[in-house]
Amino acid sequence: MGREQLVPLWNFFSEWFTHEPRVAAQPYLWHYDGLRDLLLESADIISAKEAERRVLVLENPGLAGRHLVTDTLYAGLQVITPGEVAPAHRHTPVALRFVMEGTGGYTAVEGERTWMEPGDFIVTPSWAWHDHGHEGEGPFIWLDVLDVPTIRFLGANFTERYPQERFPQGPPVDDSLHRYGTNMRPVGYARESLASPVFSYPYSRTREALERLKQHSEWDPYHGLKMEYIDPTTGGPAIPTISTFIQLLPKGFATETYRSTDGGVFAVAEGTGTVTIGTGEAAKQFRFAKRDIFSVPCWAPYSIVADEESVIFSASDRSVQTKLGIWREQR
């Protein structure tokens, strides 16, 4: 068998075909305050231009050496300081940004700028030129989440650096939001990318929607009030390979225990509380506060108790699983 490059399936059948998912990722929470100190120290050591992207990667303890936050997602915190530019490049992995702190920062996609504020959700489509800059004061920090593990697994990972620091100026600021994000679209519109043509989802709009909806909505016992970011031209996910959500939990709300096959990373936009991940002796309980980040592995049961009214952003690989017909949940 060895000479013919064969191996017997019966030696690893039970490893591959398991009764339930077995994943390497572990439940974990990163406290933002400690991370912030390290980010600012990194800014003293290396410039954004030298690093190309000055990021501290959130490496799950169960995935040591693999640089991943879950088995299928990469995540990290990126910082730029006043006057800096993170130079233009593009890559086949799709990226999202969730802004944690600062004012005066921007991201540009194909030359179109959008100014970023805390809580904003930003999409960088596959193979789109993008750069970042900071024209305000103090540090500007956001969470990056990318589908790098999926793209690398498929063998389709390409990256290209633009010859200049910035990509040439394109449409006016927030042109895509006004053009596609107001329940209208241009006559004759033809999709050029699988990602949403709206790449900026401002938190001010999101928060207003949650505030209005909570007045007349029934609270889901497992999620509170949870909404998905979508591509307004199709109704599908804003990113073809990453599902993104925002949820509101009122003060004192305790969710029922829930699990699903999409592993996720969660970022706290507002509030404090406790998340319990796992059951029995294997359960881990974490106290969270504003800007903290935690990971929930695939098929891990979890529940959340909100001490204060809390708003939580999350990203997972649900969209890929849904397209493949393998996603499932247990309520």
KAHUVEN-V340185 format. One record per helix or strand of 3 or more residues. SS is the DSSP state (alpha for helix, beta for strand). FROM is the first residue (numbers start at 1). TO is the last residue. Records with the same first field share a line. If there is no record, write none. Layout:
# KAHUVEN-V340185
SS = FROM-TO ; FROM-TO
This chain:
# KAHUVEN-V340185
alpha = 9-11 ; 13-16 ; 32-45 ; 48-51 ; 61-63 ; 148-154 ; 175-180 ; 203-213 ; 280-282 ; 318-324
beta = 28-30 ; 55-57 ; 74-80 ; 85-91 ; 95-101 ; 105-109 ; 112-116 ; 121-124 ; 130-134 ; 140-146 ; 159-161 ; 224-228 ; 243-249 ; 258-260 ; 264-270 ; 273-277 ; 284-288 ; 293-296 ; 302-306 ; 310-316
